Amino acid sequence: MQLRRKPLARAFAMLLAVISMAGCGQPQVGRENLELLASLRTALSAQNVEWLDKNAAIIESRHGEGQMSHETHARLSAIVEKARAGRWKEAERELVAFQKAQRPPS
Protein backbone atom coordinates (compact mmCIF):
# COMPACT_ATOMS: atom_id res chain seq x y z
CA MET A 1 0.00 0.00 0.00
CA GLN A 2 2.82 2.36 0.81
CA LEU A 3 4.37 1.81 -2.63
CA ARG A 4 1.27 3.22 -4.32
CA ARG A 5 1.39 6.45 -2.31
CA LYS A 6 4.83 7.49 -3.52
CA PRO A 7 3.96 7.61 -7.23
CA LEU A 8 0.72 9.38 -6.38
CA ALA A 9 2.56 11.87 -4.18
CA ARG A 10 5.12 12.49 -6.94
CA ALA A 11 2.38 13.01 -9.52
CA PHE A 12 0.61 15.43 -7.20
CA ALA A 13 3.84 17.36 -6.57
CA MET A 14 4.50 17.60 -10.30
CA LEU A 15 0.96 18.82 -10.91
CA LEU A 16 1.39 21.54 -8.27
CA ALA A 17 4.69 22.61 -9.86
CA VAL A 18 3.09 22.89 -13.30
CA ILE A 19 0.14 24.85 -11.94
CA SER A 20 2.38 27.23 -10.03
CA MET A 21 4.37 27.93 -13.19
CA ALA A 22 1.28 28.74 -15.25
CA GLY A 23 1.34 32.36 -16.24
CA CYS A 24 5.08 32.64 -15.72
CA GLY A 25 5.70 32.47 -19.46
CA GLN A 26 4.91 36.11 -20.10
CA PRO A 27 7.59 38.74 -19.49
CA GLN A 28 6.53 41.68 -17.37
CA VAL A 29 6.74 45.17 -18.82
CA GLY A 30 7.81 48.04 -16.65
CA ARG A 31 5.49 50.83 -15.61
CA GLU A 32 7.03 53.02 -18.32
CA ASN A 33 5.84 50.64 -21.04
CA LEU A 34 2.23 50.05 -19.97
CA GLU A 35 0.95 52.94 -22.09
CA LEU A 36 2.84 51.51 -25.06
CA LEU A 37 0.80 48.30 -24.79
CA ALA A 38 -2.42 50.31 -24.92
CA SER A 39 -1.18 52.30 -27.90
CA LEU A 40 -0.14 49.16 -29.75
CA ARG A 41 -3.51 47.58 -29.03
CA THR A 42 -5.25 50.60 -30.53
CA ALA A 43 -3.12 50.34 -33.66
CA LEU A 44 -3.96 46.65 -33.97
CA SER A 45 -7.68 47.02 -33.41
CA ALA A 46 -7.83 49.88 -35.91
CA GLN A 47 -5.56 47.97 -38.31
CA ASN A 48 -3.71 51.23 -38.86
CA VAL A 49 -0.30 50.72 -40.46
CA GLU A 50 0.92 54.24 -39.61
CA TRP A 51 0.16 53.76 -35.90
CA LEU A 52 1.67 50.29 -36.01
CA ASP A 53 4.90 51.69 -37.48
CA LYS A 54 5.04 54.42 -34.80
CA ASN A 55 4.65 51.84 -32.07
CA ALA A 56 7.27 49.59 -33.67
CA ALA A 57 9.71 52.53 -33.70
CA ILE A 58 9.04 53.18 -29.99
CA ILE A 59 9.55 49.49 -29.20
CA GLU A 60 12.92 49.52 -30.99
CA SER A 61 13.95 52.81 -29.37
CA ARG A 62 13.09 51.72 -25.83
CA HIS A 63 14.84 48.40 -26.30
CA GLY A 64 17.91 50.12 -27.68
CA GLU A 65 17.96 52.51 -24.73
CA GLY A 66 17.68 49.66 -22.24
CA GLN A 67 14.14 50.62 -21.19
CA MET A 68 12.69 47.31 -22.36
CA SER A 69 13.86 43.77 -21.67
CA HIS A 70 14.94 41.45 -24.47
CA GLU A 71 12.00 39.16 -23.69
CA THR A 72 9.42 41.94 -23.91
CA HIS A 73 11.06 43.28 -27.06
CA ALA A 74 10.94 39.85 -28.69
CA ARG A 75 7.28 39.33 -27.75
CA LEU A 76 6.14 42.76 -28.97
CA SER A 77 8.23 42.56 -32.15
CA ALA A 78 6.62 39.21 -33.00
CA ILE A 79 3.18 40.75 -32.51
CA VAL A 80 4.08 43.68 -34.77
CA GLU A 81 5.36 41.29 -37.46
CA LYS A 82 2.12 39.30 -37.38
CA ALA A 83 0.17 42.49 -37.99
CA ARG A 84 2.51 43.50 -40.82
CA ALA A 85 1.84 40.09 -42.36
CA GLY A 86 -1.88 40.90 -42.34
CA ARG A 87 -2.69 38.77 -39.30
CA TRP A 88 -4.13 41.71 -37.36
CA LYS A 89 -6.69 39.81 -35.28
CA GLU A 90 -4.19 37.14 -34.26
CA ALA A 91 -1.69 39.83 -33.28
CA GLU A 92 -4.36 41.62 -31.27
CA ARG A 93 -5.34 38.41 -29.45
CA GLU A 94 -1.70 37.80 -28.52
CA LEU A 95 -1.32 41.34 -27.25
CA VAL A 96 -4.51 41.07 -25.17
CA ALA A 97 -3.18 37.84 -23.60
CA PHE A 98 0.14 39.58 -22.95
CA GLN A 99 -1.64 42.55 -21.33
CA LYS A 100 -3.74 40.28 -19.12
CA ALA A 101 -0.59 38.52 -17.88
CA GLN A 102 0.87 41.76 -16.56
CA ARG A 103 0.95 42.21 -12.82
CA PRO A 104 0.11 45.66 -11.42
CA PRO A 105 3.27 47.72 -10.94
CA SER A 106 4.33 48.12 -7.32
Phi, psi and omega per residue, in radians:
M1 nan -0.662 -3.116
Q2 -1.182 -0.539 3.124
L3 -1.118 -0.562 -3.132
R4 -1.272 -0.506 -3.081
R5 -1.229 -0.617 -3.107
K6 -1.109 -0.863 3.102
P7 -1.090 -0.642 3.120
L8 -1.163 -0.715 3.120
A9 -1.137 -0.711 3.110
R10 -1.126 -0.760 3.125
A11 -1.085 -0.726 3.119
F12 -1.126 -0.739 3.122
A13 -1.100 -0.704 3.122
M14 -1.159 -0.700 3.108
L15 -1.074 -0.764 3.100
L16 -1.086 -0.694 3.123
A17 -1.111 -0.761 3.128
V18 -1.120 -0.768 -3.140
I19 -1.111 -0.713 -3.113
S20 -1.201 -0.415 3.121
M21 -1.516 -0.202 -3.141
A22 -1.068 2.345 -3.128
G23 1.564 -0.175 -3.137
C24 -1.416 -0.104 -3.062
G25 -1.387 -0.133 -3.111
Q26 -1.772 2.214 3.067
P27 -1.181 2.661 3.126
Q28 -1.694 2.333 3.073
V29 -1.536 2.682 3.077
G30 -1.362 2.897 3.121
R31 -0.911 -0.654 -3.092
E32 -1.174 -0.289 -3.106
N33 -1.875 0.017 -3.136
L34 -1.109 -0.707 3.115
E35 -1.137 -0.562 3.108
L36 -1.090 -0.686 3.104
L37 -1.071 -0.737 3.123
A38 -1.133 -0.710 3.135
S39 -1.146 -0.748 3.110
L40 -1.120 -0.687 3.110
R41 -1.096 -0.675 3.098
T42 -1.102 -0.765 3.123
A43 -1.065 -0.706 -3.129
L44 -1.211 -0.777 -3.103
S45 -1.188 -0.559 3.103
A46 -1.461 -0.192 -3.056
Q47 0.893 0.841 -3.078
N48 -1.808 1.934 -3.080
V49 -1.117 -0.699 -3.139
E50 -1.067 -0.824 3.124
W51 -1.140 -0.668 3.102
L52 -1.055 -0.795 3.140
D53 -1.112 -0.663 3.102
K54 -1.122 -0.750 3.111
N55 -1.150 -0.699 3.114
A56 -1.066 -0.694 3.116
A57 -1.137 -0.691 3.113
I58 -1.158 -0.726 3.112
I59 -1.016 -0.831 -3.138
E60 -1.122 -0.744 -3.127
S61 -1.097 -0.838 -3.112
R62 -1.148 -0.649 3.094
H63 -1.154 -0.775 3.134
G64 -1.100 -0.523 3.133
E65 -1.550 0.023 3.127
G66 1.389 0.275 -3.130
Q67 -1.654 0.092 -3.136
M68 -2.553 2.332 -3.122
S69 -1.180 2.817 3.096
H70 -1.096 -0.668 -3.120
E71 -1.137 -0.805 3.125
T72 -1.135 -0.728 3.115
H73 -1.039 -0.797 -3.134
A74 -1.091 -0.766 -3.115
R75 -1.128 -0.825 -3.116
L76 -1.204 -0.653 3.108
S77 -1.100 -0.691 3.107
A78 -1.123 -0.665 3.104
I79 -1.141 -0.770 3.115
V80 -1.062 -0.749 -3.122
E81 -1.133 -0.632 3.076
K82 -1.083 -0.759 3.122
A83 -1.119 -0.737 3.122
R84 -1.098 -0.467 3.106
A85 -1.474 0.075 3.105
G86 1.559 0.110 -3.135
R87 -1.719 1.009 -3.037
W88 -1.029 -0.865 -3.066
K89 -1.128 -0.728 3.104
E90 -1.101 -0.748 3.105
A91 -1.084 -0.727 3.138
E92 -1.139 -0.734 3.109
R93 -1.050 -0.733 3.123
E94 -1.128 -0.700 3.132
L95 -1.173 -0.706 3.113
V96 -1.059 -0.778 3.105
A97 -1.075 -0.700 3.119
F98 -1.125 -0.767 3.118
Q99 -1.086 -0.760 -3.115
K100 -1.133 -0.457 -3.130
A101 -1.411 -0.116 -3.120
Q102 -1.326 2.395 3.055
R103 -1.575 2.576 3.107
P104 -1.029 2.402 3.127
P105 -1.146 2.531 -3.133
S106 -1.537 nan nan
